Amino acid sequence: MKISDVVILQSPSCKKAVRSFAKNTLTENHQYVFALHTDTDSPHVHLTVKNLGFDGKRLHVRKGLPQVWREQFADK
C-alpha cells in the first residue's frame, strides 16, 4: 500500500464520492453504510445496502450489476 492511496481514500472528497454514488445509484430509497479499509495492501471501500427500500420494494441486484457499479464509481 502506498501512502498516496491512503491519503486519497481518507480524504473528504473520497468519502463524498462514495456517498454521492450511493445516493445516485440507490435513489435515496435504500439505507446503506460504507467502511473504508486502509489496513491492507489494497485500500478499498465496502458499501453495504439494506435490501428492503423505504417504499417497501426490494432492491433487485441482478448478476453482473455489482461489477457495473464498481466500474461506474471508478470512472468518477
Summary of the structure (lengths in Angstrom):
residues: 76
radius of gyration: 13.6
end to end distance: 21.7
largest distance: 43.0
contacts: 162
relative contact order: 0.19
helix: 45%
strand: 18%
